[in-house]
């Protein structure tokens, strides 16, 4: 029984006196019982919520990395659509590990290498030791969070497809709801 349901029935609650009152309300079906999900579903829900927390933390760290770029006048966003994509990470790893511009450009995909003149202009400036260290820490944390999020997503999808395959299919048939959105909806509203 949820405490907020009792608030409308009584204005003052003390444990000893109200225990009888609560029992009478419950016996007369005047309050709704609390819904307790099965243990496995509660675990599923906790995976979904933890994943969201980790994604938010990863976003915070990416924002910190953006701040490092700005402070060092490295405007990679002018050349790359996603500075944390495959090519962006290759550039960032090269910067933080002290590679020269030619080595960094060589590690990029052919499409991005076409922008080598622009990339060279951006990377031509010297990055401070402090920024390189902070950037490396951010990249390590992002990689670690990516790995943990992947583990959680495997657990989430295993449970969702084992226990709620039909619901997943129905939800994913709705435009704009993907696999993760469907699993999240099931975690939060299904028992």
N, C-alpha and C positions, 0 to 999 in steps of 0.2 A: 504494500500500500504506500502510495506516495504522500508525503507530508503536505504538499500543496492542496491535495483534495480535502484535507481535514480543516484547512484554514477557513473555509466557508461554513463549516459545521460548528466550530467553536472558536471563541476569540482568545482564550488563554489555555495553554496546554502545560500540564505538569505530568510527569511520568506515572506516578502512582494513581492519581485520579483518572487521568485520561486513558489508561490502559483498558479499563472497563468500558469506557465510552467508545473507544476505537473497536473493541471486540463487538459491541452491540451494533455499531455501524456496519462492520464486516458481515455479521450474521444476518443482518437485514438487507444486505446487498446495496447499501447506500453509498459505498465508495468503490472505485475501480481498483482491482488488484494491480500491482506492478507487474510489468512484463519482464521476465528474465529469460534472455536468450540461452540456448544450449551452449555449453562450454566451448565447443569447437567453433561455433559461430562468433562467440565473443572474441576468441583468438583471431579469427579471420578479420573481424572489425578492428582489432588492435593492430594488425598488420597494415590495414588500409590507412589507419590514422597515423601510424609511425612513418609510413612511406610519405605521407603528406608533410609531416614534420621535417623529414630528411630533405625533401625537395625544397622546402622553404629555406633550410639551412644552406643547401647548395646554392640557391639563388643569392643569399646574403654573401656567400664567399665569392661568387662570380661578380657581384657588385663591388666587392672589395678589390678584386683584380682590375675591374674597370677603373676604379679610383687610382690604382697604381699606374695604369696606362696614362691616365689623364695627367697625373702629377709628373710623369716622365715625358709628356708630350708625344706619346705613341698612339696615334689615331688609327688603329688597325680596323676599326669599324668602317673607315672610309674605303677600304679595299675588300674586306671580307664581309659576307652577310652574317656569318656566325663565327665569332672569334673563338668559340669553344667547340667548334666542329673539328673534323679531322685535320684540316689544313691549319686552322687557327691554333690548335693544340701543338702542332708541329712547330709553328712559329714561336709560340710561347715557351715550349720546352727548349728550343734552340736559344732563345734570348736568355732564359734563366740559367742555362748550363754554359753560357759563354761562347757559343758557336759564332763563327763569323757569318756575315750576310750571305755569302756564296753557298756555304754549307746549308744554311736554313732554306734558301730558295731551291737548292737541289732536292731537298726532302719533300717538296710540295708536289701536288698533282699537276699534270700538264695544263689544265684550265687555269689554275691560279698562277702558275709560272708565267703565263702570258702577261700578268700584271707585275712582272718582276721589277720594272722601272719604278712603279709606285711603291712597291714593297721596299725596295732599296732606299728610296727617299725617307720612308718612315723609320726604317731600321738603321739608318746612317748615323743617328745620334747615339751617344754613349749612355747606357743605362747605369744608374748608380748601383753599388754593391747592395745597399739596403733594399732597393726595389727588386733586384734579382732574387734576393733571399725571400722576401715577402711573396713574390710571384711564385717561386718554387713551392713554398708552403701552401699557397692557395691551390696550385695545380695538384699537389699531393692530396689535399683534402677533398677536392672535387672528384678526383679519381677514386678515392676511398668511398665517398658517398655514392658515386655512380655504381660501384660494386655492391654496396649494401642495398641500394634501391633495387638493383637487379635481383638480388636474393629475395627480397620481399615480394617483388612482382611475380616471381616464380611461385611462391607460396600462395599468393592471392589468386592467381589464375588457376593453379591446381585445384584449390578448394572451390572456386567459382564454377569451374567446368565439371567437377565431380559431383557437386551437390546441387547446382542450379543451372545446369546446361540450358534447359528450355528458357528460363528467365533471361539468361545471357543473350540467347539468340533473339528473343523478342525485343529486349532493350536495344541491342545493337542494330536492329532493323529501323530504329528511329533515327532520322537524319541528325547528325551532330553528336550522337552518343557512340563512342568507341568502346573498345574492350575495357579500358581502365574505368571509364565513366560508368559502364554497366556494372562492373564489379563493385564500384564504390556505392552505387545506388542499392545494390543487393545487400551490401554490408550494413548500410545505415537504416534500411526500412524493412528488411526481410527477417523473419525469425525462423 
